[in-house]
Amino acid sequence: MKKIGPYSRPDSLKKLDGRSKEARLLKDVRSALVDHVGGAPSITQLALIDRASWLTLHMTIMDSHMLAGGAPAERDARQYLAWANTLTRTMRSLGLDKAPAVARGLDALLAERRTRA
């Protein structure tokens, strides 16, 4: 498989099979954001989560390229700022505060029932 870069075509990115660090990053970011919204995201939240995951991947790849090669080209700098702004707006749409945990344990449910009785 060709090396994944910040401007990789969608066809290359679709082939991520879970073994590469890029695929693990996508999975980790997606999982963390699903947890952030309470574990059961709506379809719109899921779309925002997927977009945020891909933006995070692109920005991380761009970060490593900039660290390895020094100052970014003008196009890279503009693209990076656009991705950063889009990621910020996407995260803001998902909410800045973590959603309360929906699932409670049996002990908590029984304790709540005893206090009401």
C-alpha positions in Angstrom: 0.0 0.0 0.0 1.2 3.5 -0.8 2.3 5.7 2.1 -0.6 7.8 3.6 0.0 11.5 3.4 -1.9 14.7 4.3 -3.3 14.9 0.8 -3.9 11.2 0.2 -6.8 10.4 -2.1 -10.0 9.0 -0.5 -9.3 5.7 -2.2 -6.1 5.3 -0.3 -7.7 6.2 3.0 -10.5 3.7 2.5 -8.0 0.9 2.5 -6.9 1.4 6.1 -7.3 -2.0 7.6 -6.7 -1.4 11.3 -3.0 -2.3 11.5 -1.5 1.0 10.6 -1.0 3.8 13.1 -3.4 6.0 10.9 -6.2 3.4 11.3 -5.6 3.1 15.0 -5.8 6.9 15.4 -9.1 7.0 13.5 -10.5 4.2 15.7 -9.2 5.8 18.9 -10.5 9.3 18.1 -13.9 7.9 17.0 -14.2 5.8 20.1 -13.3 8.7 22.4 -15.8 11.0 20.8 -18.6 8.4 20.9 -17.9 8.1 24.7 -17.9 11.9 24.9 -21.5 12.1 23.6 -22.7 9.4 26.0 -22.0 6.2 24.1 -25.1 6.2 21.8 -24.7 9.0 19.3 -27.5 10.1 17.0 -27.0 9.9 13.2 -26.0 13.5 13.1 -23.5 13.2 16.0 -22.1 10.1 14.3 -21.5 12.1 11.1 -19.8 14.8 13.0 -17.7 12.2 14.9 -16.6 10.7 11.6 -15.7 14.1 10.2 -13.7 15.0 13.3 -11.9 11.7 13.2 -10.8 12.2 9.5 -9.8 15.8 10.2 -7.7 14.7 13.2 -6.0 12.2 11.0 -5.2 14.7 8.3 -3.9 17.2 10.8 -1.8 14.6 12.6 -0.2 13.6 9.3 0.4 17.2 8.5 1.9 17.8 12.0 4.4 15.0 11.4 5.3 16.3 7.9 5.9 19.8 9.3 8.0 18.5 12.2 10.1 16.4 9.8 10.6 19.1 7.1 10.7 22.4 8.9 8.5 25.3 7.8 5.4 24.3 5.8 4.7 25.6 2.3 2.1 28.3 2.0 -0.5 25.9 0.6 0.1 23.5 3.6 -0.2 26.3 6.1 -3.5 27.5 4.6 -4.9 23.9 4.4 -3.8 23.2 8.0 -5.6 26.4 9.3 -8.7 25.5 7.3 -8.7 22.0 8.8 -8.1 23.3 12.3 -11.0 25.8 12.1 -13.3 23.1 10.7 -12.3 20.7 13.5 -12.9 23.4 16.1 -16.4 24.0 14.7 -17.1 20.3 14.5 -16.0 19.7 18.1 -18.1 22.7 19.3 -21.1 21.2 17.5 -20.5 17.9 19.4 -20.5 19.9 22.7 -17.7 21.0 25.0 -19.0 19.2 28.1 -19.0 15.4 28.3 -22.5 14.0 28.3 -23.7 12.4 31.5 -23.3 8.6 31.7 -26.6 7.0 30.7 -25.9 3.5 31.8 -26.0 2.9 35.6 -25.1 -0.2 37.5 -27.6 -2.4 39.3 -26.3 -1.1 42.7 -27.1 2.5 41.7 -30.6 1.6 40.5 -31.4 -0.3 43.7 -30.1 2.5 45.9 -32.2 5.0 44.0 -35.3 2.8 44.4 -34.7 2.4 48.2 -34.4 6.2 48.6 -37.7 6.7 46.8 -39.5 4.0 48.8 
